[in-house]
Amino acid sequence: MESVASLAELFPSTAPATSGANKPNELGQEDFLKLMVAQLENQDPTNPQDNAEFLGQIAQFSTVSGVQDLVKGFDSLSSVLYANQALEAAGLVGNKVVTESNLGLLKEGETLDATIDLPANASGVTLYIQDMSGRLVHTQALGPALKGDLKIQWDGTDAEGTSLPDGQYRISAEAVMAGQNYALPVYTHNLVESVTVDSSGTGVLLNLDGGAQVSMSGVKSFL
């Protein structure tokens, strides 16, 4: 009786998982099932195929098929998450967000807002404003403050009350805690002007009013 090739030979474990139409030299699920039936019908009754080998071939097919389904599932989930992120980002246009940056944009008639992160109660907090050349243009004693987020507003004036030009400024702060001076993290509040969809299709970027871009993961909080 003419022997039929083993499925392990026709469908090796190294065959890549593919989706859609099969290539001429690759087996699909229907081809595999046809070969499996042919192998059973044409095996030598006096020397039937070993059960363990046969079950191993089925398991091999199930593994390849399962990987294909898993990949498709992840692709679908990724598309849904990406669409939700884009929708959420679009809703932020015209609103302010808190980012990791301590650079803020001062505009005429508006205040420059920021949040100071206090890890403990402070007996005194001091605010410092620098222009982009590094020159200190404003210093303000804020007094004692409790642990947590301390929101501040700068009206854009120097120590003499003179209005400074519009543009970007750097905000920093220090506090006296348990009798020692500590530099504090400061996070500016920035307006979201528009949203850019990453050309690679893997993320969404927020375009801030100072010209900076930040990913959704780079936003600390929404205002």
C-alpha positions as CSV (number, residue, x, y, z in Angstrom):
1,M,0.0,0.0,0.0
2,E,1.3,3.4,-0.9
3,S,2.3,5.4,2.2
4,V,1.0,8.9,2.8
5,A,3.5,11.5,4.0
6,S,3.3,12.4,7.7
7,L,1.5,15.6,8.6
8,A,4.6,16.6,10.5
9,E,6.5,16.5,7.2
10,L,3.9,18.5,5.3
11,F,3.1,20.9,8.1
12,P,6.4,21.5,10.1
13,S,6.3,23.4,13.4
14,T,8.5,26.1,11.9
15,A,5.8,27.2,9.4
16,P,4.9,30.8,10.0
17,A,1.4,31.8,11.1
18,T,-0.3,33.8,8.3
19,S,-3.6,35.5,7.8
20,G,-5.7,35.8,4.6
21,A,-5.0,33.7,1.5
22,N,-2.3,31.1,1.8
23,K,0.9,31.2,-0.3
24,P,1.3,28.3,-2.9
25,N,3.8,26.5,-0.7
26,E,1.9,26.9,2.6
27,L,-1.0,24.9,4.2
28,G,-4.2,26.4,5.5
29,Q,-6.6,24.9,8.0
30,E,-8.7,23.2,5.3
31,D,-5.6,21.7,3.6
32,F,-4.4,20.4,6.9
33,L,-7.7,18.7,7.7
34,K,-7.9,17.1,4.3
35,L,-4.4,15.7,4.7
36,M,-5.2,14.4,8.2
37,V,-8.2,12.5,6.9
38,A,-6.2,11.1,4.0
39,Q,-3.5,10.0,6.4
40,L,-6.1,8.1,8.5
41,E,-7.7,6.5,5.5
42,N,-4.5,5.3,3.9
43,Q,-2.5,4.2,6.9
44,D,-1.4,0.6,7.0
45,P,-3.9,-1.4,9.2
46,T,-1.1,-3.7,10.3
47,N,1.1,-0.7,11.4
48,P,-1.3,2.1,12.4
49,Q,0.1,5.5,13.2
50,D,1.2,5.9,16.8
51,N,-1.5,7.7,18.9
52,A,1.0,10.0,20.5
53,E,2.4,11.1,17.2
54,F,-1.1,11.7,15.8
55,L,-2.2,13.7,18.8
56,G,1.1,15.7,18.6
57,Q,0.3,16.7,15.0
58,I,-3.2,17.8,16.0
59,A,-1.7,19.8,18.9
60,Q,0.8,21.3,16.5
61,F,-2.0,22.5,14.2
62,S,-4.0,23.9,17.1
63,T,-1.0,25.8,18.3
64,V,-0.4,27.5,14.9
65,S,-4.1,28.3,14.5
66,G,-4.3,29.6,18.1
67,V,-1.3,31.9,17.5
68,Q,-3.0,33.3,14.4
69,D,-6.2,34.0,16.3
70,L,-4.2,35.6,19.1
71,V,-2.4,37.9,16.8
72,K,-5.7,39.0,15.1
73,G,-7.2,39.6,18.6
74,F,-4.2,41.8,19.6
75,D,-4.4,43.8,16.4
76,S,-8.1,44.4,17.0
77,L,-7.6,45.5,20.6
78,S,-4.7,47.8,19.6
79,S,-6.9,49.5,17.0
80,V,-9.7,50.1,19.6
81,L,-7.3,51.5,22.2
82,Y,-5.7,53.8,19.6
83,A,-9.1,55.1,18.5
84,N,-10.1,55.8,22.1
85,Q,-6.9,57.6,22.8
86,A,-7.3,59.8,19.7
87,L,-10.9,60.6,20.7
88,E,-9.9,61.5,24.2
89,A,-7.0,63.7,23.0
90,A,-9.3,65.6,20.6
91,G,-11.5,66.4,23.5
92,L,-8.6,68.2,25.3
93,V,-8.2,70.9,22.6
94,G,-8.9,74.3,24.1
95,N,-8.2,73.0,27.7
96,K,-5.2,73.1,29.9
97,V,-3.2,70.1,31.0
98,V,-0.4,69.6,33.6
99,T,2.8,68.2,32.1
100,E,6.2,67.2,33.5
101,S,7.7,70.5,32.2
102,N,8.4,73.6,34.3
103,L,8.4,75.8,31.2
104,G,5.2,77.9,30.7
105,L,4.0,80.5,28.2
106,L,3.1,84.0,29.4
107,K,0.4,85.7,27.3
108,E,-0.8,89.3,27.5
109,G,-3.7,89.6,29.9
110,E,-3.3,86.1,31.3
111,T,-1.5,84.5,34.2
112,L,1.1,81.8,34.0
113,D,-0.2,78.9,36.1
114,A,1.7,76.0,37.7
115,T,1.5,73.4,40.4
116,I,4.2,72.9,43.0
117,D,4.6,69.4,44.4
118,L,5.1,69.5,48.2
119,P,6.2,66.1,49.6
120,A,5.7,67.4,53.2
121,N,4.4,70.4,55.2
122,A,6.6,73.4,54.6
123,S,7.3,76.4,56.9
124,G,8.0,78.5,53.9
125,V,7.8,78.3,50.1
126,T,9.6,80.6,47.6
127,L,8.8,81.0,43.9
128,Y,11.3,81.9,41.3
129,I,10.7,83.0,37.7
130,Q,13.5,83.0,35.0
131,D,13.4,84.1,31.4
132,M,14.8,81.9,28.7
133,S,18.2,83.5,29.0
134,G,18.4,82.3,32.6
135,R,17.9,85.8,34.2
136,L,15.9,85.8,37.4
137,V,13.0,88.2,36.8
138,H,10.7,87.5,39.7
139,T,10.9,86.1,43.3
140,Q,7.9,85.7,45.5
141,A,7.6,84.4,49.1
142,L,4.5,82.2,49.3
143,G,4.6,81.5,53.1
144,P,3.9,78.2,54.8
145,A,2.1,75.5,52.9
146,L,0.7,72.0,53.5
147,K,1.8,68.8,51.9
148,G,0.3,68.1,48.5
149,D,-0.3,70.2,45.3
150,L,0.2,73.9,45.7
151,K,-1.3,75.8,42.7
152,I,0.3,79.2,41.9
153,Q,-0.4,82.0,39.4
154,W,2.1,84.5,38.2
155,D,0.7,87.8,36.7
156,G,3.8,88.4,34.5
157,T,5.3,91.3,36.5
158,D,8.7,91.7,38.0
159,A,9.6,92.9,41.5
160,E,8.8,96.5,40.6
161,G,5.4,95.6,39.2
162,T,6.5,96.1,35.6
163,S,4.8,93.8,33.1
164,L,7.3,91.5,31.3
165,P,7.1,90.6,27.6
166,D,5.1,87.6,26.4
167,G,7.0,84.4,25.9
168,Q,8.2,81.3,27.7
169,Y,9.5,81.4,31.3
170,R,10.9,78.8,33.6
171,I,9.3,78.4,37.1
172,S,11.2,76.8,40.0
173,A,10.5,76.7,43.8
174,E,12.1,75.8,47.0
175,A,10.7,75.1,50.5
176,V,11.9,74.9,54.1
177,M,10.9,71.5,55.5
178,A,12.0,70.3,58.9
179,G,14.5,73.2,59.0
180,Q,16.2,72.4,55.6
181,N,15.9,73.9,52.2
182,Y,14.7,71.7,49.4
183,A,14.2,72.3,45.7
184,L,10.6,71.3,44.6
185,P,9.2,69.9,41.4
186,V,7.1,72.4,39.5
187,Y,4.7,71.5,36.7
188,T,3.3,74.2,34.4
189,H,-0.3,74.3,33.1
190,N,-0.3,74.5,29.3
191,L,-3.1,75.0,26.8
192,V,-3.7,72.2,24.2
193,E,-4.0,73.9,20.8
194,S,-4.3,70.9,18.6
195,V,-3.7,67.1,18.3
196,T,-1.3,65.3,16.0
197,V,-1.8,61.7,15.0
198,D,1.5,59.9,14.9
199,S,2.3,58.8,11.3
200,S,3.4,55.4,12.5
201,G,-0.2,54.9,13.9
202,T,1.1,54.1,17.4
203,G,0.3,57.2,19.4
204,V,-1.3,60.7,19.7
205,L,0.6,63.9,20.4
206,L,-0.8,67.0,22.1
207,N,0.5,70.3,20.6
208,L,0.8,72.8,23.4
209,D,0.6,76.6,23.1
210,G,4.3,77.1,23.7
211,G,5.2,75.0,20.7
212,A,6.0,71.8,22.7
213,Q,4.5,68.4,22.0
214,V,3.7,65.8,24.7
215,S,2.2,62.3,24.5
216,M,-0.9,61.4,26.4
217,S,1.4,59.4,28.8
218,G,3.3,62.6,29.5
219,V,0.3,64.4,30.9
220,K,0.2,64.4,34.7
221,S,-3.3,65.6,35.1
222,F,-6.2,67.4,33.3
223,L,-7.6,70.7,34.4
